[in-house]
Amino acid sequence: MYVSVVLFTADLRLHDHPPLRAALDGTREVVPLFVRDRGVADAGFAVPNRLAFLADCLRDLDSGLRRHGGRLVVRSGDLVEEVCQVVAEADADEVHMAADVSAYAHRREARLRRALEADGRRLHVHEAVTTALAPGAVTPASSDHFAVFTPYFRQWSRQRMRDPLGVPRTIRVPEGVGSEEVPSRAGLPGVSAGLAAGGEREGRRRFSAWLRQGIADYEDRHDDLAVDATSRLSPHLHFGTLSPVELVHRARGAGGPGADAFVRQLAWRDFHRQVLAARPAAATADYRTRHDRWRTERTAQEDIEAWREGRTGYPVVDAAMRQLRHEGWMHNRARLLAASFLAKTLYVDWRVGARHFLDLLVDGDVASNQLNWQWMAGTGTDTRPHRVLNPVTQARRHDPDGSYVRRWVPELARLEGLAAHEPWKLRGPERDAVDYPGPVVDLAEGLDRFRRARGRA
Ligand SMILES: Cc1cc2nc3c(=O)[nH]c(=O)nc-3n(C[C@H](O)[C@H](O)[C@H](O)COP(=O)(O)OP(=O)(O)OC[C@H]3O[C@@H](n4cnc5c(N)ncnc54)[C@H](O)[C@@H]3O)c2cc1C
């Protein structure tokens, strides 16, 4: 009897799951396996917010599998050793898993393939499971990847994507393969108070609600900080409780300018993945060096602390950083503002900011986080690498009545309208009544320092 192992990684769902479907087509019994990989923890990626969301996802995956006659096997340790152990216990012939893009994922996959093949077993790696289009599926004439989004998007949009797959009817798991208890978020320390719930059912519920109520207004309202009119599906995409292929199909089915704008954002996600797949070093090294001599933890410690804690004295930046801490999530416009402020106005190494984001973001993701940070720092794929976002102008435009600031910075809750964006303009008793720091840097001085550093003064 043929047995296979399906190794779940960043694809924690039953809908549209090519590895599971392929395994069930070719074999009678399947071991659905998740390994809590020690290597991920050793690299500092197993942070409380993502562990909590992951626990929700695993519990939901286990109950989904049980509804179809199966169960989830959970192990902890070195991923390659654990998979080989389960393969031996189940006497499995093959392993199916989704392709991934980071250098770590590539090394891990190569080690797993060698270990399995040495033992006469096979590894099948499936593309377009965690992306809508496989990295490398479209390339420009002269390179192995696209370095600019617009031409990438043009090609991406023309490709025919595979059809989404349904949920398998029956899953039979061989007897005798033991599992650890499926983890739970209960009692996990350090989790953000406002962290969203994970799991495939929750992801699908959110996505259906988004198609019904949110997507139509997305194009017009996605940059409005207070209205919060984006999908908030990023953690579900990060953990793969939703399939990007299915999202593209269903959004296109809904149609309209909002759906087009949403699909374009999903293409941004694929874009960064194809950059990282081709240039894995971009996770830590400048994609395009500008020969910056950044300020660092050693030379700008106080500024960095003020930024992390949301007390830079620039209300919209502080609101963004406090939302991050409270929810483990941040609006895209807020991420742009917070990143521009750290990397350009304070001229601090983008890696310091990227690390802080990865410590807290529930959707914290090597490709999307590092390459968006590089984009904003001007060392990545932005075609206008020296632009600096002015936090006051941006706040007036994207938080036009100050509600976002008042929601996240309670010290300013009594300031009306646009006054919340410039508390330093208050005078006398009004100023004395507001317990809020003055600006850590003068915007003109920050701009000047950055322009000089980039040789553009
Ligand atoms: C400095 C910085 C750091 C970021 N770090 C991350 C990260 O770690 N993980 C992450 O998923 N996104 C990251 N982003 C991208 C973006 O901010 C988030 O994906 C988005 O805010 C998530 O909210 P949403 O699901 O409501 O997005 P929506 O606006 O509803 O977009 C739908 C989906 O498209 C994808 N998407 C949207 N914008 C981008 C983008 N610029 N790059 C890549 N994918 C995108 C996301 O998967 C998102 O869920 C970062 C952006 C910046 C500027």
PDBQT file of the ligand as one rigid body, heavy atoms in Angstrom, charges set to zero:
ROOT
HETATM    1  C1  LIG A 501       7.986  48.648   5.811  1.00  0.00    +0.000 C 
HETATM    2  C2  LIG A 501       6.956  47.634   5.380  1.00  0.00    +0.000 A 
HETATM    3  C3  LIG A 501       6.977  46.351   5.919  1.00  0.00    +0.000 A 
HETATM    4  C4  LIG A 501       6.039  45.388   5.516  1.00  0.00    +0.000 A 
HETATM    5  N1  LIG A 501       6.085  44.121   6.055  1.00  0.00    +0.000 NA
HETATM    6  C5  LIG A 501       5.205  43.177   5.630  1.00  0.00    +0.000 A 
HETATM    7  C6  LIG A 501       5.250  41.859   6.158  1.00  0.00    +0.000 A 
HETATM    8  O1  LIG A 501       6.111  41.500   6.961  1.00  0.00    +0.000 OA
HETATM    9  N2  LIG A 501       4.302  40.975   5.723  1.00  0.00    +0.000 N 
HETATM   10  C7  LIG A 501       3.348  41.320   4.817  1.00  0.00    +0.000 A 
HETATM   11  O2  LIG A 501       2.501  40.478   4.482  1.00  0.00    +0.000 OA
HETATM   12  N3  LIG A 501       3.304  42.551   4.285  1.00  0.00    +0.000 NA
HETATM   13  C8  LIG A 501       4.189  43.492   4.663  1.00  0.00    +0.000 A 
HETATM   14  N4  LIG A 501       4.124  44.755   4.137  1.00  0.00    +0.000 N 
HETATM   15  C9  LIG A 501       3.190  45.027   3.029  1.00  0.00    +0.000 C 
HETATM   16  C10 LIG A 501       1.822  45.594   3.436  1.00  0.00    +0.000 C 
HETATM   17  O3  LIG A 501       1.979  46.688   4.271  1.00  0.00    +0.000 OA
HETATM   18  C11 LIG A 501       0.932  44.551   4.114  1.00  0.00    +0.000 C 
HETATM   19  O4  LIG A 501       0.880  43.380   3.339  1.00  0.00    +0.000 OA
HETATM   20  C12 LIG A 501      -0.492  45.079   4.277  1.00  0.00    +0.000 C 
HETATM   21  O5  LIG A 501      -0.488  46.253   5.039  1.00  0.00    +0.000 OA
HETATM   22  C13 LIG A 501      -1.358  44.032   4.938  1.00  0.00    +0.000 C 
HETATM   23  O6  LIG A 501      -2.639  44.534   5.153  1.00  0.00    +0.000 OA
HETATM   24  P1  LIG A 501      -3.884  43.983   4.346  1.00  0.00    +0.000 P 
HETATM   25  O7  LIG A 501      -3.885  42.491   4.385  1.00  0.00    +0.000 OA
HETATM   26  O8  LIG A 501      -5.072  44.682   4.841  1.00  0.00    +0.000 OA
HETATM   27  O9  LIG A 501      -3.502  44.431   2.866  1.00  0.00    +0.000 OA
HETATM   28  P2  LIG A 501      -4.400  44.715   1.554  1.00  0.00    +0.000 P 
HETATM   29  O10 LIG A 501      -4.198  46.135   1.204  1.00  0.00    +0.000 OA
HETATM   30  O11 LIG A 501      -5.791  44.237   1.768  1.00  0.00    +0.000 OA
HETATM   31  O12 LIG A 501      -3.673  43.860   0.448  1.00  0.00    +0.000 OA
HETATM   32  C14 LIG A 501      -3.996  42.495   0.181  1.00  0.00    +0.000 C 
HETATM   33  C15 LIG A 501      -2.755  41.632   0.301  1.00  0.00    +0.000 C 
HETATM   34  O13 LIG A 501      -1.786  42.002  -0.664  1.00  0.00    +0.000 OA
HETATM   35  C16 LIG A 501      -0.481  41.797  -0.130  1.00  0.00    +0.000 C 
HETATM   36  N5  LIG A 501       0.228  43.093  -0.135  1.00  0.00    +0.000 N 
HETATM   37  C17 LIG A 501      -0.311  44.317  -0.063  1.00  0.00    +0.000 A 
HETATM   38  N6  LIG A 501       0.656  45.265  -0.157  1.00  0.00    +0.000 NA
HETATM   39  C18 LIG A 501       1.827  44.605  -0.266  1.00  0.00    +0.000 A 
HETATM   40  C19 LIG A 501       3.177  45.011  -0.392  1.00  0.00    +0.000 A 
HETATM   41  N7  LIG A 501       3.534  46.309  -0.449  1.00  0.00    +0.000 N 
HETATM   42  N8  LIG A 501       4.115  44.059  -0.448  1.00  0.00    +0.000 NA
HETATM   43  C20 LIG A 501       3.794  42.739  -0.396  1.00  0.00    +0.000 A 
HETATM   44  N9  LIG A 501       2.534  42.304  -0.295  1.00  0.00    +0.000 NA
HETATM   45  C21 LIG A 501       1.559  43.215  -0.232  1.00  0.00    +0.000 A 
HETATM   46  C22 LIG A 501      -0.643  41.315   1.304  1.00  0.00    +0.000 C 
HETATM   47  O14 LIG A 501      -0.518  39.903   1.309  1.00  0.00    +0.000 OA
HETATM   48  C23 LIG A 501      -2.050  41.757   1.644  1.00  0.00    +0.000 C 
HETATM   49  O15 LIG A 501      -2.668  40.952   2.610  1.00  0.00    +0.000 OA
HETATM   50  C24 LIG A 501       5.055  45.730   4.545  1.00  0.00    +0.000 A 
HETATM   51  C25 LIG A 501       5.036  47.036   4.026  1.00  0.00    +0.000 A 
HETATM   52  C26 LIG A 501       5.976  47.969   4.440  1.00  0.00    +0.000 A 
HETATM   53  C27 LIG A 501       5.935  49.351   3.841  1.00  0.00    +0.000 C 
ENDROOT
TORSDOF 0
